[in-house]
Amino acid sequence: MEEYQRLSLIDPQRVAKLPTPEKLFLFLSCTGSIEYPGTERAVRIVGEKLGIEFIESVDQTCCTGYMLTCNAVNPQLALASTSRNLSIPQEMGLDVGVFCNGCYGYLRELAHLLHSNPAFKEVGDKANEALGRVKYHGHTKIYHVQELWYRQLEKLTSLVKRPLTGLKIAAHYGCHYLANKDVAIDDAQYPTFHEEIYKALGATSVVYKERRACCGYSVGRGFTHREETVLPHITNKMLSAAAAGVQLMTTTCPGCNTALDREQKTITSRGKHVSIPVIDLSQLIAFALGAPVEQLGFKANTTPVLPVLERFVI
Amino acid sequence: MKREQASNWSLEFENAIATSGLADDISRCISCGKCTGVCPVAAISPSYNPRQIIREVLLGNYERIVKSEEIWRCFWCANCAATCPSEIKYPLLMLYIRYFSMSHGAGKKHVDPFIRFVTKARKEAVTFQPGKPARLDEIRALRSSLGLAPLRIVSDKGIKEYQKLFEITGTDEWLKNYQETPEVPIDLSYLEGRILVQDDSISGSEREA
């Protein structure tokens, strides 16, 4: 298939407004830490190359968004833990960098609810007070690292050590970044900024029919509706990618990565062969910038990654 | 399995949603159907129809909603919210509807699988940490080889504070109530946008007619 050529709907003003920080609070993702620890490492590697230092805190807990959206806890717990978690970077005077679309979407939405509804704000404030913490004021900004990488695309391009010439890459954007249409830098239905990043890394971007289809795993439907909805959905998506000749797919969410990578084994075992390695966008960038392969944690992947990447390792 | 009764309709349903503070004013819905057009679940299960669900809510037909199998299908991809010209946050509406359904004892089979995650998260302040020692060893080995802490561990202080949140936000109580509420079986589901009457005396062809 030909390289992706279409009108870009990226909002240059929003991109220009993004910071190029020297220090950021790294909000850790539970799924990321457990399923694909290489992502966390890759975020630090790319950050280092761009001059961003990431600070984490052992006091940061789960964002609680997954349990909330599975209706397994009451909304007050999620509001209070958001308020508590965000008070940590606030105390450090840092903005937040997130590498999981789930954490990003939940933090943003819950922070919005905290500040648009006085009753919710009180839940958060009371919680912080009871814990002896300062109130969360809401000035802390929350960024997804993918937008910060795009913000410094020129610098990234100049740092490429392993041009990915000829590699056919396709994007899985994931939903919970783009759905924030008040802040997201690209259009929710026709995003193109990942394709621009692939191009900067020397690769070929591929469009496939189900490109904007979600991973099907959020709010636990992977547990409750796996057979009837989630598997048919992921099968459609991955087969349409295979038909378009995709050699590698990137995500910006460890949850999506788990769904699209791990479920390929099931799809194949049911007679529809598909084998497309799925890695995080930050892992891809770190690889192209010359990070040692063993530092990127590809061992965690179910669908082997090295067969498509090893030819670029000199 | 019966159709809903007139007495089970209530205009207070919409008010309850408005005061929940979760979903915005859904009366702005213009029934354009863009939500349904972009919905990945509707593409696979045509009986699931976000436009219809909003309509039912606005009409006050809470019985249909509470007892419906359909409301548990949403993936929460939020594509509907991203495309809605009336800026309705449908996933948050769905979140509320599911709580509402649970308060009537329905839908527990779709929530039960996650209670074990909550129980574990309450202990560790991290979700999804596996329990099997072999899997934990695998994760430790990989993380250590990447120069990361062997496991993502929240500090004792963090865990204590997280547990305290469960107390002060009423979550412990909420969970206890949830577990004590008896399950009401769901007995309504839609067929291609229409209610499927699960009555064995009606043959399949009549039902389709």
Interface residues (C-beta under 8 A of the other chain):
Chain A: L28 C30 T31 S33 I34 E35 P37 G38 E40 R41 V58 D59 Q60 T61 C62 T64 Y66 M67 L68 T69 C70 N71 A72 V73 N74 P75 Q76 L77 L79 A80 S81 R84 G105 E109 L113 N117 A119 F120 V123 K126 A127 A130 L131 R133 C175 H176 L178 A179 K181 A188 Q189 R212 A213 C214 G216 S218 V219 G220 R221 F223 T224 H225 E228 T229 V230 P232 H233 E294 Q295 G297 K299 A300
Chain B: G21 L22 V38 P40 V41 A43 I44 S45 W72 R73 C74 F75 W76 C77 A78 N79 A81 A82 T83 P91 L92 L95 R98 Y99 M102 G107 K109 H110 V111 P113 F114 I115 F117 V118 A121 A125 V126 T127 F128 Q129 P130 I139 L142 R143 S145 L146 G147 L148 L151 R152 I153 V154 S155 K157 G158 I159 E161 Y162 K164 L165 F166 I168 T169 G170 T171 W174 L175
